[in-house]
Amino acid sequence: KDTRDSIDNVDEIPEQFVGTVLKNLQDAMDQLEPAKAESEERKQLKALIEKADKLNESDYTAGGVRMNGRKFFFFDIDGTLTTPLTNDYPDSTREAIKELQDNGHFVAIATGRMQVDAWEVAKALGICAAVSDGGNALTIHGELIYDEGLPLEDCIRTLSEIDSERFPFAVCPENKKMRVATSDLYLSRVKDRYYETVVDPSFDFRKVDTIHKIFVACTKDDLPEIPLHTLPHVWFRKDNMLIEPVHKERGIFEVMKRYNLSDEDVVVFGDGMNDRSMFRDEWFSIAMGNAKPQLKEKAKYITKRADDDGIYYACKKFGWI
């Protein structure tokens, strides 16, 4: 509130300071008590943030050519923001994010992780937006714009046809880092414990309203026997198929619509096969040095590895920081 009251006119903020002011205001808003979610302070902070965003995107010449060079960055998390083996966030990556925002750029996450998981990462890194759940969810400045599940009928069809004794599965029916299995068989077959697994023999996937993800204990050799039909999948581990959305570009398109962006405003960073959909020809795509070969083939530029300051190196090379 003190920060807001110290600014008489947002239009008088020098362009180079808009990104910093925007982040400070968002930090202040995030610290407000949950009970104040509808308070006058929060409403005023949101209004000022929207004005600051508009100021950042409105600097055009009369001919419509953007002069301030503001970019909208979308970063994958695992293997891009984090190092491949240790899953740490390098200091250089944190610094690059800070400098990008200080220079007025818009920074967002674009990940396959659940919305609740992705937003935790965004807040920890001081990032204001997240395309999550493979494009099925979008959060901007703490506001959940949308959060949808997989096509429910397709999920029920697939789960009904899977041989659950040979290929036990677990289902994520909520926006939580939690999955439900009907027996201990699933946990006995997979090694990962990233998600909490609740064993509930009474769970009926036919009676849920939403399914965000499905984990299936199988290997790539078993793929012909898994009735995926139209559902997309990636490999969470060698022994664990993950059925999840893989259209991160959907969330990016929504951001473009809201901020009236052109294709040249968009920059995407990634390393895995679930990043392919956002490595579009019209956007500037950067593959990490540790990226899959197929993704590198689609990239406009290949930077260093995530554990070799790859993000900072690319941002510095192109003059964004």
MOTA-V649912 format. One record per helix or strand. SS is the DSSP state (H for helix, E for strand). FROM is the first residue (numbers start at 1). TO is the last residue. If there is no record, write none. Layout:
# MOTA-V649912
((SS,FROM,TO) (SS,FROM,TO))
This chain:
# MOTA-V649912
((H,2,5) (H,10,12) (H,15,30) (H,34,36) (H,40,57) (E,60,60) (E,66,66) (E,72,75) (H,77,81) (E,82,82) (E,89,89) (H,91,102) (E,106,110) (H,115,125) (E,129,132) (H,133,135) (E,137,140) (E,143,147) (H,152,161) (E,169,172) (E,178,181) (H,185,189) (E,196,199) (H,205,207) (E,213,216) (H,220,225) (E,233,237) (E,240,243) (H,249,259) (H,263,265) (E,266,270) (H,273,278) (E,284,287) (H,293,298) (E,301,302) (H,306,308) (H,310,317))
